[in-house]
Structures are given as structure tokens and as C-alpha cells.
Amino acid sequence: MQNGSEGNVIYAVNERIWRFIMKLYGGGPEIPQIVRSFSIKSESDKFSDARTMDTMNRSDHYDSTRGSFGFDSSFSYKNAIAKSKPCGMNNERFYCYMNACIQCLLSFDSLVQYVSQKKYQKALNTKTSKFWWALSEIVDFNNSKINPFTPTILRRIAEKFFHPHEQHDSHEFLRYFLSGLQDEINIQSNKKEIEFKDPESAWNYYKKHNVSLIDDLFAGQLISKVRCGNCGHVSTTYDPFLDLSVPVIPDKTKNFDDCLTAFLKEEEIKDSYTCEKCKSNSRVIKKLSINKFPQILVVHFKRFQTFPVKKKIKDFIEFPIETMRIKK
């Protein structure tokens, strides 16, 4: 556009280009943004809520009751959702992988309250608490309604492993962040290798050394059974987990239950396992089951296929938004 009186030329650019120009010249006038929302009303809705185009394509209520997974468990996220509305975050460069994880963590009221009240300070096992310091900065920004804010401390910490000018995986970053929070609180000791006779003794030993709120909220327990094809011996291990990486199989996995069934399906392992009894390297069968669910279940959908062709799997997966119920 051109202003006829003064001859000024004005160019309209998108937000990404505008942010780049702002950084290039060290500042500039801020342009207020108009946030558009979409509202859907139905006769069954008691309240009208704003939605984005992404959530408009998803079902509001999905009751997952199918499948047989070898456990009986149900859990609801309603008590964990934070009462305060999330604030905006600056998303320049490639920080969407980090911001997505932070927004998820800020949605859990138990974690936000724990950090807001600085309870972690009494539980620290070291004088340097960079990860909890970073999370505390984020929660303080969120509580103060500074909108948008920048998680400066966490960015500086992550730069060692996550280059700021490259794209990264959100799941990988979340594991890195949660592990850092764990290490600064959990008991630092030389853990002995112990063969546990049952899952409860293994879980009690794990909880004895892992006392952080991260473990209280996100830790669950897997049971892994490996049967030797030569002598029939079954080796059982009990492994804690902070998340589940479930497969996405093109044209076969339609919803979360399908992905979880594929994750727990028996798997044949060839020439990569030595039986602890007969010492052979024969074919073995591995079977996973979930013994304990965490309060907050983190699920990673494995959308990248490496064989026979490397590509991203774009199949839509139905997922329960509000509550999840899994039964035998």
C-alpha cells in the first residue's frame, strides 16, 4: 500500500517475518494481534467454549473401553487440570517443541502448586537446582499473567543438547526435562542390582530411591517377560517408566487402544538375547504388560517409519480428551 500524501510505502508481512525484522533491527513498534476463536454450540452443551480449528475436528467426549490389555485400571485428569488459564509464550525460531511441553506441564495443578509454593527447595539433593529453577521461573511467569513470556533459563539449559536454530523432538525434550527434575531431588546412592520376586517389591525399592514429585505424578511400572525358545525358561523384569512410546501402524491403528494393543503384543526376538538359564541365543518371545499406571500418563505416538522407507506416518489417531477408562 502507498500513502499518497507522504509517499510512504507499507508492506504487509506475516508474524514470522515481522519477528525476524524486529530482531534484525533491535526493536520496532509492536502491532496488536487479533485472536480469532471459533465457537460450536449444541443442545447438549451447558456452556459455550472457544475452540481452535484443530479442536473443532476432534470429538469432545471419547470413552475408551475396548481392548484386553492384561490389567484393570481407570484414571481421570479432571483433578489434575490447573484452574488458571494458560498464558501465551514467545515462539520465535524453533522453540515450538519446548513450548508444547511447557504448556502441557502447566496444565497440571498439582505440579504448578508444588512449584508455586517452592516446596521443591526442601527436597533438593544438591545446591545447584537449574531445572527446578527453570520450572519455577516458568510458573512465576504463568501466575503473574505476563503474556507472552519467554522461558529464558530453560532455553539456556537446553542449548547444550538442543540447538536453538534446529528443529527437535518434543518427546525427547520432555524426557530430558523430567529426568533433570528427577535427578535434583531423588536420592543419590549406589543402587544394587537386585532380582525381585514380585512387582510390588520392585516398585517399593524404586520408590525408596525415587522420591521426587515427578515420580509421584509420572512414574508407572512395566512387566517384561522373555520366554526362551530353547529351554522354555521365562525371565521377568519390572521396569519403571515415565512415558509409553506406542507404535502407529498405517491403516491398522485407528485409536489409542489399537496403539496400546500393538505396544503390548508379543514380539519375537532373534539372536539378540542370551538365556540366563541355558545360555543359548535361540529365538525368544517377549511380552509386555502394565502393572501400575501413573497419575499422569504421557503417551508418545511413534510416527516415524524407518523401514522399508523412511517417512512420517500421518494417520489420524482417535484419543480420549477428558477421561480415559481401560478395562479388561
Secondary structure by P-SEA (a helix, b strand, c coil): ccccccbbbbbbbcaaaaaaaaaaacccbbbbbbbbbbbbbcccccbbbbbccccccccccccccccccccccccccccccccbbbbbbbbcccaaaaaaaaaaaaacaaaaaaaaaccccccccccccaaaaaaaaaaaaaaaccccccaaaaaaaacccccccbbbbaaaaaaaaaaaaaaaccccccccccccccaaaaaaaaaaaccccccccccbbbbbbbbbcccbbbbbbbbbbccccccccccccccaaaaaaaaacbbbbcccccccccccccbbbbbbbbcccccbbbbbcccccccccccccbbbbbbbccbbbbcc
